[in-house]
Amino acid sequence: EKDEPGEEVRVTYRELLELTCRLGNTLKRQGVKRGDRVTIYMPPCPLAVASMLACARIGAVHAVVFAGFSAESLADRIRD
C-alpha cells in the first residue's frame, strides 16, 4: 500500500521474481558479488522488496535505511 489511502500496487510472484532477477543481474554487472555489502536507500515499495531479494539471491549482505535520517546517522548505518 502507498501512503495515500486507497492507493496500492499489486505485484504477482512472477513479476516479483522477474524484477528480482533483473536487479540481481544489474548488481552483478556493477561488480557486486557474494559477501559484498549493499545499502538500500528507498521508500517501502515493490522495488525495495525486489532489491532486498536480489541482494540475497547473489549473496550480498544488505541493509535497508529509509528517509528521515541525518547525514551522520545515515553514514553510521552504512558503515555498520
C-alpha positions in Angstrom: 0.0 0.0 0.0 1.1 3.5 -0.7 0.9 6.4 1.7 -2.4 7.7 0.3 -5.4 5.7 1.4 -6.9 3.5 -1.4 -3.7 3.5 -3.4 -1.9 0.2 -3.8 0.4 -1.6 -6.1 -0.3 -5.3 -6.8 2.6 -7.5 -7.9 2.4 -11.2 -8.8 5.0 -13.6 -7.6 6.1 -13.9 -11.3 6.5 -10.2 -11.6 8.5 -10.0 -8.3 10.7 -12.9 -9.5 11.4 -11.2 -12.8 12.2 -7.9 -11.2 14.4 -9.6 -8.6 16.4 -11.4 -11.3 16.8 -8.2 -13.4 18.0 -6.3 -10.3 20.4 -9.1 -9.4 21.9 -9.1 -12.9 22.2 -5.3 -12.7 24.0 -5.5 -9.4 26.4 -8.2 -10.7 27.2 -6.1 -13.8 28.0 -3.3 -11.4 30.5 -5.6 -9.7 28.5 -6.6 -6.6 29.4 -10.2 -5.6 28.8 -12.7 -2.8 29.8 -11.2 0.6 29.7 -7.6 -0.6 27.7 -5.1 1.5 24.9 -3.1 -0.1 22.8 -0.3 1.5 19.3 0.1 0.1 18.0 3.7 0.5 14.5 3.9 -0.9 10.9 4.1 0.3 9.0 0.9 1.1 7.7 -0.3 -2.3 7.8 -3.4 -4.5 11.2 -2.2 -5.9 12.7 -2.1 -2.4 11.5 -5.7 -1.8 12.9 -6.9 -5.1 16.2 -5.1 -4.3 16.5 -6.9 -0.9 15.7 -10.3 -2.6 18.2 -9.6 -5.4 20.9 -9.0 -2.8 20.0 -12.2 -1.0 19.9 -14.1 -4.4 23.5 -13.1 -5.3 24.8 -13.5 -1.7 25.4 -9.8 -0.9 24.7 -8.6 2.6 22.1 -5.8 2.6 21.0 -3.1 5.0 17.9 -1.0 4.5 17.6 2.6 5.5 14.7 5.0 4.9 14.4 8.8 4.6 14.4 10.8 7.8 18.0 10.1 8.9 20.5 12.8 9.2 23.6 12.6 7.1 25.7 11.4 10.1 23.1 8.8 11.1 23.0 7.5 7.5 26.8 7.3 7.3 26.9 5.4 10.6 24.3 2.9 9.3 26.2 2.4 6.1 29.4 1.8 7.9 27.7 -0.6 10.3 
